[in-house]
């Protein structure tokens, strides 16, 4: 009967944990839709279908080298790697309690006793004694209910979670490097446009100044030309400033000193992208993304912690003792006749803990529920990132196509307007405005091409695609 009374709470705890874990597992995927609402036509091909690693879609060996360099030199990533190692040691610490604990002890004591009141004739009123002890002490808590094993399993889950978080950090860093890389290329292009603008307006100003001095142009024309040239030079300085910031940002990600000096030694043009489509479903994305894996592992670890806290209400059994020696003289400790041993068994059953154990159970359940909700929040964020990038792909592609047309038309209009001004059939204001629109359209086209690349990188990151193989 006593055995049945003991087994009932154990079974209820076990099956309660199993039932809860199944419920939580189903809850994890209830937020996943069947398909992406912003997905493009299945017939379209993209690197997501044809490439294993998304960096391969950007054929730039220097970019791959930069990402690999960041993986081994970025201090924030290296610090996270050390925390992963520390989490692995936690597994060993948590699992060590499953095995007996042994330690060697060597102690000595010296004491004085008073004999006042015994009135021994010619006797001493006090005496001293000394004792030496040596031995091996063993202690072991029996894991009858699996509580200690559950603690180790929880530590294992969290270790795997930190590994997944590290993978997510590496993937994120690769994305940051790629974005910074193309930010620099775009800023170099903007610098070229700004220099060309400044050179063009400088030639305009010199031409108009000469005409003004000959009385063929008005003071208004001359002042407008000077104003336009000064604005172009100010814009060139601003673009130089942005370029230096983009270089220093990449150096910081690479773990280098941000001195603003960087030799990329690669193409100066942004790559042109094809239309994007994806083949993986939302559920597959949840399985692929490392941050999703980390969140799911935290749910599993939190569920195990609930069982551990519940099993703390059950009795614990421990054994302690071991062989040793005891003597009043140190040199006698190795002799056989002074050998001793002892074995102690103990059973401990919590009776009154002022609500501490029940509070720990409630706390563990709250943390488990929080982990489930965090998983849902992370999943929704993942879905948002994918849907947002897919939607942006179509809109940015349309914007790029229209800007290509606008740039060609603006360049043609600027040339015609300058010819008309030189022939005296059009005012300088219209000519300068036509040139400004041409340079602005070229600048906007360059910016939108960069934005499309950044959006594509965001899509790859949102899908959890690997950046590069582990070994080059």
N, C-alpha and C positions, 0 to 999 in steps of 0.2 A: 504493500500500500504506500509506504514511504517513497519507494522508487517511482511509483506512478505520479505522486504529488510533485516530485522533482522534474520528471520528464515533461509534464503538461506545460509549464511555463516555457521550457526550452523549445518545444515544438511550436507553441504559439508565437514565440519570437521569430523562429526560423521562417515559418510560413507567412507570418506578417511581413517580414522583410522581402520575401519572394514576391508576394502580392503587390507590395508598394513599388518594387523595382519594375514590375511589368506595367503597372499603371503609368509610372513615370516614363518608361520607354515609349509607350504609345503617345504620351503627351508631347514628347520631343518633336515628333514629325507631323503633328496635327496642323502646324502652321505652313507646311510646304504645299504649294499648289502643284498641279500636274505639269503645267508648261509655263514658259515665260510669256507674259502678256505683251512684251515689246519685242519678241523674237522676230527676226527677218525671215524671208522665204527659205525653206529648207534646201532649195536648189543652189543658193549662193554658197560659195566655198570661202573659207577663211583659214587662217593659221590655226585656229582652235581645232579644226578638223584634221589638218594636215601636219601640224607640228606638235611634238611632245613638249618642247620647251619654248616659252613665248619669246625669249630674246632672239631665237633663231629667225623670227619674223622680221627682225631688223638686222640685215646682214652687215654688221659693223664689228669686226674683231676687236677694235679698240674699246668698244662699249662692253663687250664680254670680259675683257681684261680688267676694266675698271670695276665691274661688279665683283669679280673674284678678289681683286685687291681689297675692296671694302669689306668683304666677308672675313678677311684675315687681319684687318687693321683698324676697323671702326671700333673705337673704345666702348661705345654703348653696347654693341653686339658682343664684344668680348666679355664685358661685365655680365651680360645675361648668360653667356656660356658658363661662367663660373658659378652662377646661381643654379644652373642645371646640374652641375657636378655636385653642388651642396645638397640638392634635392635627392640625388642618387644615394648620397651617404645617409640621408634620413631613412631610406629603406633598410639599410644595414642596421641602423640604430633600432628601428622598430622591430626588426626580425630577431635581434639578438636575445630578446627576452623570452623567446620560445625555447631557448636552450639553457641548460644549467649554467649558473654563474659560479666560477671558482676563483678563489684568491688565497694567496699564502700570507699568513700572519706570523709575526714574531714580536712578542711583547715582554716586558719585564716590569716588576713592581717592587717597591721596598716600603715597609710600613713599621710603625712603632706602636706598641701596646703598653698601657699603664696597668700596674697591678696594685694600685692603691686600694687599701681596705682588706687585703688578704692576709697581711701581717705574717709573712713567712719569716722564720728566724734566719738571720744572716742571708736573707734572700734579696734579689734585685727587685726594685720597685717598677721596673719596666723592661721590655725586651723588644728587639727588632727582628723582622723577618723579611725575606726576599723570595720572589717567585719568578720563574721564567716559563713562558709558554710559547710553543711553536706548533703550527699545524696548517692544514689546508681546509678552508671553509667552503662548503658547497651550498648553494641555495637554488631552488627551482620551483617556479609556480606552474602547476599542472594546468594545461589549457583544455579543460574539460568541455567548455562551451564554445571553443573556437574564438574567443574574444581577442586573444593575443594575435592569432593568425589574421583576424579581420583587420586589426590595426596595421599589420604589415601590408596587407592587400590594399588598404586605403593609401598607405604611403607609396606603394607601387603605382597606383592610379595617378596620384599627384605628380610622381616623377615623370610618368608618361605625358601628363598634362604639361609640365614645364618643357619637355622635349618638343611637344607640339607648338607651344608658345614660341619657342626658339625658332622653329621652322617658319612660323608666321612672321617673326621679326626679320629673318633672313629674306623672306619673300618681299616683305615691305621695304627693306633696305634696297633690294634690287630694283624695285619700282621707283624708289626715290632717286637712285643713281641714274636710271634711264630718263626720268623726267628732268633732272638737273642737266643731263647730257644734252637733251634736245632744247632745253631752255637756253643753253649757251649757243647752240647752233642758230636758234631763232634770233637771239640777241646780236649775234654776229651779222646775220642778214639785215636786221634792223639798222645796225651801224652802217652797213654798206648803203642802204637806202638813204639814211640821214646824210652820209657823205656826198652821195650823188645829188641829193636835194640841195645841200649847201653849195656844191660846185655849180650847179645849174643856176641857182639864184645869184651867185657871185658873178657869173657871166652875164646874167640879165642886168644886174646893177651896173656893171662896167659899161655895157652897151647903152643903157638908158642914161648913165652919167655923161657919156660922150655926146649923146644926142642933146641932152639938157644944156651942156656947155656950148653946143653949136646953135642953140635956140630952136631945136627940132622937137624937143619934148618939154612938157610942163614940169613945174616944181612938184605938182601932185604926183606925177608919174615917178619922178626921182625919189620922193619921200616913200612912196609905196614900195619901190624896189629895195630901198634901204631897210624898211621895216621887215619886209619878207626875208631878206638875207639875215638880219639879226635874229629873227625867230627861228630860222633854220639852224643857225649856229647854236642857239640855246637848246634846241631839240637834239642836236648832235652831242652836246655835253651831257644831256639827260640820258641819252642812250648809252653813252660811255659809262655813266654811273651805274645804270642797270646791268650792264655787261660785267662790270667788276663784282657786283653783288652775286650774280649768277655763278661766276667762277669760284668765288669764295665759298658759296654754298656747296658746290661739288667737292671742293677741297675738304670742307668740314666732314662731309659724308665719307670721304675716302680716308679720314683719319690723318690728314696732312695739316700743316700749318697754313692758315688762310691768308697767304701773302698776295693773292690775286694774280699769281704767275702760274700759268698752266699751259703745257704743250700737249694738246690733244692729238695732233698729227693725224687728222682724219678728214673726211669729206665735209665741205661747208654747206651742203644742201640737205634739207629735210627729206626723208624718204616719202614717197607717195604710197598711199595705202589703198588696198582693194576694199570692197564692201565686206562687212563683217556679218557672220551668222554663227550660231553655236549649236552643238548637237547634244550637250549635256542637259539634263533636267534639273529642276531645283533640288530634288532629293539627292541627286548625284553630286551636286555642288556642295551640299551640306557634308557629305562624306569626304569630299576632296579637300575642302578648306581646312588648313591646320588650326585656325582659331576655333572652328566648329568642333574639331576633335578635342581640343583642350577643354572647351565648355562641356562637352558630353562626358569626358573623363572626370571632370569636377562633379557632375551630377552623380556618377557612379560612386566616386569616393565619398561623397556626402551621404549617399544611401547606406554605404557600409558603416559610416560613422554612427548612423542612427542605431544599427544593430549593436555596435560596440557599447553605446551608452545604455541600451536596454539590458544587455548582458551584465552590466555593472551591478544590477540588482541581485544577481545570482551569487551563491557562495563561491569563495575561492579557496583552493587547497594548495598549500606550499610545503615543501620539505627542505630542511636545512640540517647541516652537520658536516662531519668529516673526521679524518684521523689527525692525531697530533701528539704532542709530548708536553709534560709539565714536571718541573723540578725546581728545587731551591737553588740548584747550581747550574750555571749555563752549560758547562761541559757535559752534564748528564742528559741533555736533551736528545742526543743521538742513541742513547742506550735503550735496549728493548724493554727493560723493566719499567721505564718511565713513560711508555707509550699509552695513549688514551684514545677514545673515540666517543662520539655522541651523534645521535640522530634525533631530530625533532620534527614532528608533523603538526601542521596547524590548519584548522578550518575556520574561515572568517565569513560571517554572514552579516551584511549591513542591516542594522536595525533602525537607528535614528541618525539621520544626516542633516537634519534641519531643512529638508527639501532640496539639498544639493544635487542628488542623483536624478530626481525627477526634473529639476531645472535643466540639467545637462541633456536629458532626453528631449525636452521641449526645445532647447537651443539647437540640438542636432537636427531635429525635424525642420525647424525654421531655416537653418542653413541649407538643408536639402531642398526645401521649397524655393529658397532664394536662388539656388543653383539652377533649378529647372526654369525659373522665370528669366534668369540671366541667359540661359541657352536660347530661350524664345526671343529675347531681345537681340542677341547676337545673330540669330537666324534672320530676323526681320531686317537688321542692318545689312546683312549679306544680300538678301533679296533686293533691298533698296539700291545697293551699289550696282548689282547686275542690271536691274531694270533701268536705273538712271543712265548707266553707260550705254545700254542698248538703245534707249530712246535718244540719247545724245548723238549716237552714231548717225542715225538717219538725219537728224536736224543739222549736224555739223557738215555732213556730206552735201546736203542741199545748199547750205551757206557757202561752202567752198566753191561749188559749181557756179553759183551766181556771182561770187566775187571774181572768179576767173574771167567771166564775161565783162564785168564792170571794169576790171583792170585793163583789159585790151581796149575797150571803148574809151576809157579815160586817157590812156596813152595816145591814142589816135587823135582825140579831141585836143589834147595839149599841144601836139605838133601843129595841127591845123590853126589853132588859136595864135601860136607864136608866129607862124607864117603870115597870118592876117595882120598881126600887130606890126610886123616889119614892113608890110606894104601899106600901112596906115589906114586900114579899113576896120580896125577894131581897137578898143581902148586897152590900156595896160591892166586895168583891174580885172577884166574878163580873162585876159591871158594868164595873169598870176593865179587866179582862182582855178583855171583849168589845170595848170601845172600842179597846184596844191592837191586837187582831187586825184590826179594821176598818182602822185607819190603816196597819198593816203590810201588809195585802193590797193597799191602794191604792198604797203605795210600791213593792211588788214588781211590780205590774202596770206601773207607769211604767218601772221598770228593765228589765223584760223587753221592753217595746216599744222601748226604746232599744237593747238588745242585738240585737233583730231587725234594726233599721236598720243597726247596725254590721256585723252579719253579712252583710246584703245588699250593703253597700259593699265588704266583703272579697270577696264573690263577683264583683262587677263588676271589681275590681282583679285578681283571680285569672284572670279570663277575658281580661284585657288590653283591655277596652273603653275607648274614648276618653272623657274626662271632658266636655270642652266643645269646640266648634269653635274654630279658631285665632282667628277674628275674631268679635266679638259681633254 
